[in-house]
Amino acid sequence: MKNLPRLLLLFCVGLAFGQTDSLTVDMLSEDAAFQKVMDSINQSYTYQHGTIDLADGLATLNVPEGFKFLDSAQSHAVLTDLWGNPPSETLGMLFPEDAGVLGEDFSYAIEITYSEDGYIDDEDAADLDYDDLLEEMKSDVDEANAQRKEMGYGTVDMIGWAAPPHYDSANKKLYWAKELHFEEEEANTLNYNIRILGRKGYLNMNAISEMDQLALVEDNVEDVLSSVEFNEGYRYADFNPDLDEVAAYGIGGLIAGKVLAKAGFFALLLKFWKVIAVGAVAVFGFFRKALFGSKAA
């Protein structure tokens, strides 16, 4: 793509995101032209604040101060069309107020999804040894590397906890963070996981970033944790053993991702994390290089 005329590249990027601006690179400096493209992309999204209904009454999100919410349809477009992830269902995304989906101001984002795997019995939470669990997870990652290679992906090393698991048994909320290193990548990846347990499954809130954003993510974790609640009828306390299914795993299995591993999705999941985590930065760099050549990198 670098060999295409710059004007054609700018025009193609504009078409890809529904833009009709006819400005050419010749009319602007390279930096101004590139920023024009980035601004046009970022301004094409409509964000929300305040109270958000998730999944038609499943849960309620009160957008934390300093954040903005991108709805399901637009989030799907960002994750799949813009960042290049495999298609998947998403309830939306949270972005810091001053950040866009692309550009140098991107720090991190939080994707919100829902997994209806059944009611998760949390009786094992008090007895978990997180050091033992970490070693088990490292072994699972090593085992998955063989499958990753077969799928054409690089290997992954699980460095350790970026933040050890913490379970709030009163509010049925869980969070932990992993530090991962992907083959041929200089920077390590941060995978920050938040789970809110409900009657029939759990909400996932995954922070998308790299390790240098850990402090920023942790500064906002409490606000994010308190921003989402299941609605009446879907709460953990609403579980009815006569009607509802129980998940095949507990808190330990939820942290370790055992169900996904057994189902053969563990390697794909790891690839998905990485593509999301660096997606905005990678696309930003690609557009700049494509538009203006290697000297602008």
C-alpha positions as CSV (number, residue, x, y, z in Angstrom):
1,M,0.0,0.0,0.0
2,K,2.9,2.3,0.6
3,N,3.5,2.6,-3.2
4,L,0.0,4.0,-3.8
5,P,-0.2,7.7,-4.4
6,R,-0.8,9.6,-1.2
7,L,-3.9,11.3,-2.5
8,L,-5.4,7.9,-3.4
9,L,-4.6,6.5,0.0
10,L,-6.2,9.5,1.7
11,F,-9.3,9.1,-0.5
12,C,-9.5,5.3,0.3
13,V,-9.3,6.0,4.0
14,G,-12.0,8.6,3.7
15,L,-14.2,6.2,1.8
16,A,-13.7,3.5,4.3
17,F,-15.1,5.6,7.1
18,G,-17.8,7.3,5.2
19,Q,-15.9,10.6,4.7
20,T,-16.3,12.9,1.7
21,D,-13.6,15.4,2.5
22,S,-11.7,16.3,-0.7
23,L,-8.6,17.8,1.0
24,T,-5.4,16.6,-0.5
25,V,-2.0,16.0,1.1
26,D,-0.6,18.7,-1.2
27,M,-2.9,21.3,0.5
28,L,-1.7,20.5,3.9
29,S,1.5,19.6,5.7
30,E,1.9,15.9,6.3
31,D,1.2,16.2,10.0
32,A,-1.9,18.4,9.4
33,A,-3.2,16.0,6.7
34,F,-2.6,13.0,8.8
35,Q,-4.3,14.6,11.8
36,K,-7.2,15.5,9.6
37,V,-7.8,11.8,8.8
38,M,-7.5,10.8,12.4
39,D,-9.8,13.6,13.6
40,S,-12.3,12.6,10.9
41,I,-12.3,9.0,12.0
42,N,-12.6,9.8,15.7
43,Q,-15.3,12.4,15.2
44,S,-17.5,9.9,13.3
45,Y,-18.5,8.1,16.6
46,T,-21.3,9.2,18.9
47,Y,-20.6,8.7,22.6
48,Q,-23.1,8.7,25.5
49,H,-22.9,9.6,29.2
50,G,-25.2,9.1,32.2
51,T,-27.3,6.0,32.6
52,I,-27.1,3.3,30.0
53,D,-29.3,0.2,29.6
54,L,-27.3,-2.9,28.7
55,A,-28.7,-5.8,26.7
56,D,-32.4,-4.7,26.9
57,G,-32.7,-4.6,30.7
58,L,-30.1,-7.1,31.7
59,A,-27.9,-4.5,33.6
60,T,-27.5,-0.8,34.1
61,L,-24.3,1.1,33.5
62,N,-23.8,4.6,35.1
63,V,-20.9,5.9,33.0
64,P,-18.2,6.8,35.4
65,E,-16.9,10.4,35.6
66,G,-14.1,10.9,33.1
67,F,-15.4,8.2,30.7
68,K,-17.7,8.1,27.7
69,F,-19.7,5.1,26.4
70,L,-19.8,3.8,22.8
71,D,-22.8,1.6,22.0
72,S,-22.9,-2.0,20.8
73,A,-23.1,-1.3,17.1
74,Q,-20.3,1.3,17.0
75,S,-18.1,-0.8,19.4
76,H,-18.5,-3.8,17.1
77,A,-17.4,-1.6,14.2
78,V,-14.3,-0.4,16.1
79,L,-13.3,-3.8,17.3
80,T,-13.9,-5.6,14.0
81,D,-13.7,-3.2,11.1
82,L,-11.3,-0.7,12.5
83,W,-9.0,-2.8,14.8
84,G,-9.3,-6.0,12.8
85,N,-10.6,-8.4,15.5
86,P,-12.7,-11.5,14.8
87,P,-16.4,-10.7,14.9
88,S,-18.0,-11.1,18.3
89,E,-20.9,-9.8,20.4
90,T,-20.2,-6.8,22.5
91,L,-22.5,-4.6,24.7
92,G,-20.3,-1.5,24.2
93,M,-17.1,0.1,25.3
94,L,-15.9,2.7,27.7
95,F,-13.2,5.1,26.7
96,P,-11.5,7.8,28.8
97,E,-13.2,11.1,28.0
98,D,-10.1,12.6,26.3
99,A,-9.3,9.6,24.2
100,G,-10.3,8.5,20.7
101,V,-10.4,5.1,19.0
102,L,-7.2,6.0,17.1
103,G,-4.3,8.3,17.6
104,E,-1.5,9.2,20.0
105,D,-4.0,10.1,22.7
106,F,-5.3,6.5,22.9
107,S,-4.5,5.0,26.3
108,Y,-6.9,2.2,26.9
109,A,-10.5,1.1,26.5
110,I,-12.9,-1.2,28.3
111,E,-15.0,-3.7,26.3
112,I,-18.2,-4.9,28.0
113,T,-19.6,-8.3,27.1
114,Y,-21.9,-10.8,28.7
115,S,-21.4,-14.6,29.1
116,E,-24.5,-16.7,30.0
117,D,-22.7,-19.7,31.2
118,G,-24.8,-20.3,34.3
119,Y,-24.7,-19.3,37.9
120,I,-21.2,-19.4,39.3
121,D,-20.9,-20.9,42.7
122,D,-18.3,-18.8,44.6
123,E,-17.7,-21.2,47.5
124,D,-14.1,-21.9,46.2
125,A,-13.1,-18.3,46.4
126,A,-12.0,-18.3,50.0
127,D,-9.7,-21.3,49.5
128,L,-7.9,-20.3,46.3
129,D,-4.2,-20.1,46.3
130,Y,-3.4,-17.5,43.7
131,D,0.2,-18.5,43.4
132,D,-0.7,-22.1,42.5
133,L,-3.4,-20.8,40.2
134,L,-0.8,-18.6,38.4
135,E,1.5,-21.6,37.9
136,E,-1.4,-23.6,36.5
137,M,-2.3,-20.8,34.1
138,K,1.3,-20.5,32.9
139,S,1.3,-24.2,32.1
140,D,-1.9,-23.7,30.2
141,V,-0.5,-20.9,28.2
142,D,2.6,-22.9,27.4
143,E,0.4,-25.8,26.2
144,A,-1.6,-23.5,24.1
145,N,1.5,-22.2,22.3
146,A,1.7,-25.3,20.2
147,Q,-1.9,-24.7,19.0
148,R,-1.1,-21.0,18.4
149,K,1.8,-22.0,16.2
150,E,-0.4,-24.4,14.2
151,M,-2.9,-21.5,13.7
152,G,-0.1,-19.3,12.5
153,Y,0.3,-17.1,15.6
154,G,3.4,-16.3,17.6
155,T,4.0,-17.7,21.1
156,V,2.9,-16.1,24.3
157,D,4.6,-16.0,27.7
158,M,2.5,-15.3,30.8
159,I,4.9,-13.2,32.9
160,G,2.6,-13.1,36.0
161,W,0.0,-11.1,37.8
162,A,-0.1,-7.5,36.9
163,A,-2.6,-7.3,39.7
164,P,-3.5,-10.4,41.8
165,P,-7.1,-11.5,41.9
166,H,-9.5,-9.8,44.3
167,Y,-13.0,-11.0,44.9
168,D,-15.6,-8.9,46.6
169,S,-17.9,-11.6,48.0
170,A,-20.5,-9.1,49.2
171,N,-21.0,-7.4,45.8
172,K,-20.1,-10.5,43.7
173,K,-17.4,-8.6,41.8
174,L,-14.0,-10.0,40.8
175,Y,-10.9,-8.5,39.2
176,W,-7.4,-9.4,38.3
177,A,-4.8,-8.5,35.7
178,K,-2.2,-10.5,33.7
179,E,1.0,-9.4,32.2
180,L,1.7,-11.2,28.9
181,H,4.6,-11.1,26.4
182,F,3.8,-11.8,22.8
183,E,6.6,-13.1,20.5
184,E,8.4,-10.4,18.6
185,E,6.7,-7.6,20.6
186,E,8.9,-5.2,22.6
187,A,6.2,-4.1,25.0
188,N,4.3,-6.5,27.3
189,T,0.5,-6.6,27.1
190,L,-1.8,-5.8,29.9
191,N,-5.0,-7.9,30.2
192,Y,-7.1,-6.4,33.0
193,N,-10.2,-8.4,33.8
194,I,-13.3,-7.4,35.7
195,R,-16.2,-9.8,36.3
196,I,-19.6,-9.0,37.8
197,L,-21.5,-12.2,38.7
198,G,-25.2,-12.6,38.0
199,R,-28.0,-15.1,38.1
200,K,-27.3,-16.7,34.8
201,G,-23.8,-15.7,34.0
202,Y,-21.5,-12.7,34.3
203,L,-20.6,-9.4,32.8
204,N,-17.0,-9.0,31.4
205,M,-15.3,-5.7,31.5
206,N,-11.8,-6.1,30.0
207,A,-9.4,-3.2,30.0
208,I,-7.6,-3.0,26.6
209,S,-4.0,-1.7,26.8
210,E,-0.3,-2.3,27.2
211,M,1.6,-2.6,30.5
212,D,2.7,1.1,30.6
213,Q,-1.0,2.0,31.2
214,L,-1.4,-0.2,34.3
215,A,-1.3,2.6,36.8
216,L,-3.9,4.6,34.9
217,V,-6.2,1.6,34.6
218,E,-5.9,0.8,38.3
219,D,-6.6,4.5,39.3
220,N,-10.1,4.0,37.7
221,V,-10.8,0.4,38.7
222,E,-13.0,1.2,41.7
223,D,-15.1,3.7,39.7
224,V,-15.6,1.1,36.9
225,L,-16.4,-1.7,39.3
226,S,-19.1,0.4,40.9
227,S,-20.6,1.6,37.6
228,V,-22.3,-1.6,36.6
229,E,-25.1,-3.6,38.3
230,F,-27.4,-6.3,37.1
231,N,-31.0,-5.4,37.2
232,E,-33.6,-7.0,39.4
233,G,-34.3,-10.5,38.2
234,Y,-30.8,-11.0,36.9
235,R,-28.8,-10.4,40.1
236,Y,-26.7,-13.1,41.8
237,A,-29.2,-13.1,44.7
238,D,-32.0,-13.9,42.3
239,F,-30.7,-17.4,41.6
240,N,-33.3,-20.1,41.7
241,P,-31.8,-23.6,42.1
242,D,-35.0,-25.1,40.8
243,L,-35.0,-23.1,37.5
244,D,-31.4,-21.9,36.8
245,E,-28.4,-23.8,35.6
246,V,-25.1,-23.8,37.5
247,A,-21.9,-23.2,35.7
248,A,-19.4,-26.0,35.4
249,Y,-16.7,-24.0,37.1
250,G,-16.2,-21.7,40.1
251,I,-14.1,-18.6,40.7
252,G,-10.9,-20.4,40.1
253,G,-12.1,-21.7,36.8
254,L,-13.4,-18.2,35.8
255,I,-10.0,-16.7,36.4
256,A,-8.0,-19.5,34.7
257,G,-10.3,-19.6,31.7
258,K,-10.6,-23.4,32.0
259,V,-13.9,-23.7,30.1
260,L,-12.5,-21.8,27.1
261,A,-9.3,-23.9,27.2
262,K,-11.2,-27.2,27.2
263,A,-13.4,-26.0,24.4
264,G,-10.4,-25.3,22.2
265,F,-10.7,-21.5,22.2
266,F,-7.8,-20.6,24.4
267,A,-5.3,-20.0,21.6
268,L,-7.9,-17.9,19.8
269,L,-8.6,-15.9,22.9
270,L,-5.0,-15.0,23.4
271,K,-4.7,-13.8,19.9
272,F,-7.9,-11.8,20.4
273,W,-6.5,-10.1,23.5
274,K,-3.3,-9.0,21.7
275,V,-5.1,-7.7,18.6
276,I,-7.4,-5.6,20.8
277,A,-4.7,-4.4,23.1
278,V,-2.5,-2.9,20.4
279,G,-5.1,-2.4,17.8
280,A,-5.6,1.4,18.0
281,V,-1.8,2.1,18.2
282,A,-1.0,-0.3,15.4
283,V,-3.6,1.0,13.1
284,F,-2.6,4.6,13.9
285,G,1.0,3.8,12.9
286,F,-0.1,1.9,9.8
287,F,-2.2,4.8,8.5
288,R,0.6,7.3,9.1
289,K,3.2,5.1,7.3
290,A,0.9,4.4,4.5
291,L,-0.1,8.0,3.9
292,F,3.3,9.6,4.4
293,G,6.0,6.9,4.0
294,S,8.5,5.6,6.4
295,K,10.0,9.0,7.3
296,A,6.9,9.8,9.2
297,A,7.1,6.7,11.4
